[in-house]
Amino acid sequence: MGAWTSYRLRLQRKRWHLRARRKSRELQVTKDRTDQIKPGDLLVFSTFRNEDIRLPYFFQYYRNLGVDHFIMVDNDSDDGGGEYAAKQPDCSVWKAKGSYRRSRFGVDWLNHLQRKYAHGHWTLVVDPDEFFVYPFCDTRPIRALTDWLDASDIRSFGAMLLDMYPKGRLDAVPYQRGQNPMEIASWFDSGNYTISKNHLFYNLWIQGGPRARMFFKDEPWRAPALNKTPLVKWDKNYAYVSSTHMVLPRGLNLVYDEWGGEKASGVLLHTKFLDTFGAKAAEELDRGQHYAGSHEYKAYAEGIAQHPDLWCKWSEKYINWRQLEILGLMSKGNWA
Amino acid sequence: MTVGVVMLVHNALHRAEEVIRHWSAAACPVVVHVDKNVSKATYDAFVQSVADLPDVLFSKRHRCEWGTWGIVAASQSASTLMLKKFPDVRHVYLASGSCLPLRPINDLKDYLARRPRTDFIESATTADVPWTQGGLDFERFTLRFPFSWRKQRFLFDRYVEFQRRFKMYRRIPDGIVPHMGSQWWCLTRQTLSAILEDPDRAVYDGYFKRVWIPDESYFQTLVRLYSQNIESRSLTLSKFDYQGKPHIFYDDHLQLLRRSDCFVARKIWPDADRLYENFLNEENPLKGAEPNPGKIDRIFSKAVERRTRGRAGLFMQSRLPRPGHENGFTSAPYSVFEGFAELFEDFEPWLSRMTGTRVHGHLYAKDRVEFEGRQATFSGALCDNAKLRDHHAQLFLVNLIWNTRGERQCFQFGPTDSQFASWDLAKDPNAQISVISGAWAIPLFQSNRNFSDIRADAAELQRIESEHLAALRSPWAKARIRIWTLADFIETPMEALQTVLDEMGAKNLRRVTEAPKMADLTGFGQFLQNLKNQGMHPYLMGDFPTEAPQVNERPSRRKPYLVR
C-alpha cells in the first residue's frame, strides 16, 4: 500500500512537471539576470499582478534578510510593476500572458522556473504581500537559518500564513509606496487556529484567523488554508502541488513533530488587508481567476461591502518574532 | 614553554586563517590539518595565505568523514608533527577551524602554565554517561561499523541488528577500558607522546579503526593509561543538541560568550562577523577566572527540551502530537461544571466572586459559545460562532486554555451542549469535572411546554448524559471527576460546593461565606413522577422523594455557612 501510494504520488509529481513545461510557453522573458546566480545563493520566487505599490518594500525587506536573487513572474500587470521589477539589479522577470487560474494560480509557472534555476539552492516562494519571519530574524540573516538547516539535514521549513489587519476600516489609512505595510496592518489573531493532517500528502491543514472568523463563519471548512512550506532546499525533482501548501515528494511536508516536540518554524506575515484590498477583491472577483471558483473573493466582496472591522478587542499587536514564539504561533525548535 | 595548537580544518578557510593568525600572534605554533575533501587548488591557496607565518605547519592530509577514523588519524599525524617540530611545546590544544578563542591567548598560557602536568580531556566510562546517538553506547566498542551512518543508514542499521542477533562481538584489547568524551582536548607533551609512541599503538589503532565515532573515544580511552593527572573536562566550550550535532554560535550570543569565561568556543557560524571582530581583537578583562558556561548550558538544554518535549498544551504548525504523545493535552488546569448552572440561579457570578477565576457559560452550547459576559470574541480572538467551534471542537478547548495561560478557566457543560469534546474532557488530567447528574431536568421542569415534548427531550438528554457519564467512569478517564446525583447533592449542597472549590485551590478561599441561590424545586418530585408515569424513567437524578420535599424551603431559610 505504502509503495503503491508513493508510486502514485511520483506519477503525480511527473505530471506536474509536464504541466509546468507546457505552461512555460506562456512565459516571456522581460529581463533575465539568472547568470548572476552563484552556487549557494538564496533565491526568492514570486508571482504578482498589479502590485507595483508593494514591490519597493518587498525587495527591501528580502534584501535585508540576505536574499541574493529574485525570480518574478509578472502576470500581465498594467500598473508598471513589471517594469519596476525588471529594473532591479538582482531580479529576473518573466511576463505571463496566460490565465492565472489555469496555471494553477502561478504554481505551474514557478514550478518551471524553479526546476530550471533553483536546483541546489534554498528557495523562498512568497507573494509580494507575504513577509517571512523566522526565529532570530532580527539578528541573523536567512543564511544563518539555511546553514543550520543544512547542518541538521533538514530540507524544508514551514511558515504559517498569519493574516495581518488594521484597526478600523480597511480604507482608513492609505498605504504609501515603499512603506512597511505592518505599520498599518499591525494586528493579528493569536490563538484561534485549527489544525488537521492530510494523510495522503502529510501536510497540515491549518485554518482560522480573521478570515475564518469574519468571512467563513457558516462554512468553516471552506476557510482558506494557512499552512505553508515556503522555504525549501530545492531540487529539480520537487514540485509544489497547491500554492506552497503542499510539496512533492511528500516528505518535505513533514515540517512538524508528532511525538510531542516542536520543530523550528516561522511565520509569513500576510498583509493583504490594506486599503488596496477592496479594489483588488472587486477586480479579482471580476476576473474569476482565484481558487475554488473565487469563493474566497465572493465572501470578501460581500463582507467588504459592509466595511467590517477585522479588529476585535482580543487582537494582538505585532511586535517581533519573539512575541509570535511566546504566543505559540512559531517555534525556535532546537535552534538557539 | 608554550601551547601548541593542532587545528583540524575542513571549510570556512578564511575564518580558519584569521584564527591561525590570532594564535600565531600570541607565539603559539600551529599545525593545521586540512581535510582531504578540500580541493587541491583551495588547499594551495590556503597554504599560501598563511605562508608568511613561520610557526604554522601543515600535516599530512586525511579524508575526514564524521564518525570515522579519519579524524583520529588527522589528530595523530598533526600531533606527531607538532611534538617533533616544536620542542618547547608543553601542552597541545586540539581545535577545529570553527573554534574561536574567547579569552586572550596569554590567559590560556598562564592557566596551563599553572597546571603543567594536567591533561584536560573529557573522559567518562560509557556505563555512567547516557550520551547516546542512535542508541549505541557500549556497543560502539563491541560491534563493527563498516557502513556510513550518514550515507548508508539502512545498511548501518541492518548490520548492527545482524551482529546483535548473532552475537558477533569484538574483543576489546587487553589493558584498556573504553571511555568517551568531547573530542576537543588539551594534553601535555608527556601524555600525548606516550600515546603516540606506545609500542602497542598498532593494536589500539587497529581496534579503534572499527569503533564507531573513534574521535570521541580514542584519546579519551588511551589517556587513562598514561596520564598522571586528568581533569575530565574540555577547555573548549562545545554544546551538542539531541542528535549529537554541535550547537552553533551567532552574533547575538556575543554577551553570553563574553560572560562564559571559556577559553575557546565551538562552533562559530562562519559569517558571525561581530563575534570574530570582537574576540580576535579585544582584551578580555576577566583574567584568571575559571570557565563558567552555566548560562549557555541552560539556553541550549532548554532548546533541546523544546525540540524533544515541546510546550505542553500547544498545538501549532510545527507541533501536532499524536494522541498519547501530547505531554499534556491542555496547558493548565481548568474546571468543568455540569448541572450547577441549572440547579443554582446565579451560579456563574457567584463562582466568579468566590474564586476570582474566569467563569464562562456553556462553551459548547448548540447555538453559540457562551463566553464570560457573552462576549462575541474571547482571548486569542476565539469567535463565539458555534459552527467555527464545532469545526474542531478539541482544538477549541486546547486553544482556549492555551490563550488564557495564567488564569484559571471554568465553564458549564451538559447534555444540551454539543458533545464533541466529551471524551477529551474525560481524558484530560488538567480537567476538574464536577457533575450533578440529572440537573438538566430542572429547566424542563421550569419550562412552559407541552408535556409530551418535555418527555421526548428528557429521554434524549438522559441518553446523552448517561453516555457522557460512561466516558467519565471509563478506565481512560484521567480528569479529576466528582459525580453527585441531584438528590444526593441537594442533601448537603454547601459541603459539596466547598469540596469542589477546595480542589480548585483558589488562593484566598477559606470558607464559602455566601451560598448561591438554588432554584425552587417545589413540585419537582411530582414532575419526575409524571415522567415515570408516562413510561420515561428518569434515573440519573437519584431517589427524589415524591411528596413536596423540605428542600424547597430550606435553602432560603438556611444560613449560608459551611459545615466543616
Interface residues (C-beta under 8 A of the other chain):
Chain A: F136 T139 R140 P141 R143 A144 D147 W148 A151 S152 G158 A159 M160 D189 S190 G191 N192 Y193 T194 I195 S196 K197 L204 I206 Q207 P210 A212 R213 F216 K217 D218 E219 P220 W221 N227 V255 Y256 D257 E258 W259 G260 G261 E262 K263 A264 S265 C312 K313 W314 S315 E316 G328 L329 M330 S331 K332 G333 N334 W335 A336
Chain B: D241 Y242 Q243 K245 H247 I248 Y250 D251 D252 W269 D271 I299 F300 K302 A303 V304 R306 R307 T308 R309 G310 R311 L314 F315 M316 Q317 S318 R319 L320 P321 R322 H325 E326 N327 A376 T377 F378 S379 G380 A381 L382 C383 N385 K387 L388 H391 H392 L395 F396 N399 W402 N403
